[in-house]
Amino acid sequence: AISLDDSTRRVLALLKDAGMSVAVLTDGPSQVQQNKVDALGLEVLVDAVILTDAGGGRATWKPSPWGYEALEQRFGSASYVYVADNVEKDFVTARTRGWHTIELRRTDRMYTRRAVGSEYEAERWIGDIADLLDLWLLGDRNR
């Protein structure tokens, strides 16, 4: 059994209410990831869900550009902000595509943070998803 915490649910709603498009880009076997999406009710909370496995199996998982390109095709030319938690695969491709990147460093994170080259690092980090609202409200979302 999995569920979204209240903070995440609130952040998603506030971002959408502010007119921002919100998407999920996720790796893993398609059926497993779809089951998670369904259990979390994500498809009613976000504008798009991209299962990278659907692009061609493991070869299209992050850091492959496939999922990022799928989002760009869906939303067109826009300013993208990518929030994720795994420096080993999440940010390197987003950065090469000109996306803004934010690492979510929750205390209960799934991944052990490892040292990586600077090209793999996010531009900034936050400790809680609610901190994303502080960045946005302070006008830092465009940096």
WOURPE-V560893 format. One record per backbone hydrogen bond with DSSP energy under -1.0 kcal/mol. CO is the residue of the C=O (numbers start at 1). NH is the residue of the N-H. If there is no record, write none. Layout:
CO/NH, CO/NH
//
This chain:
5/9, 6/10, 7/11, 8/12, 9/13, 10/14, 11/15, 12/16, 13/17, 14/18, 15/20, 16/19, 22/47, 22/48, 24/50, 26/52, 29/33, 30/34, 31/35, 32/36, 33/37, 34/38, 35/39, 36/40, 37/42, 41/44, 42/45, 42/46, 48/24, 50/26, 51/54, 52/55, 53/56, 53/57, 57/60, 58/61, 61/64, 65/69, 66/70, 67/71, 68/72, 69/73, 70/74, 71/75, 72/76, 80/100, 82/102, 84/104, 86/89, 86/90, 91/95, 92/96, 93/97, 94/99, 95/98, 100/82, 101/124, 102/84, 103/126, 106/109, 117/120, 124/103, 126/105, 128/131, 129/132, 130/133, 131/135, 132/136, 133/137, 134/138, 135/140, 136/139, 140/143
//
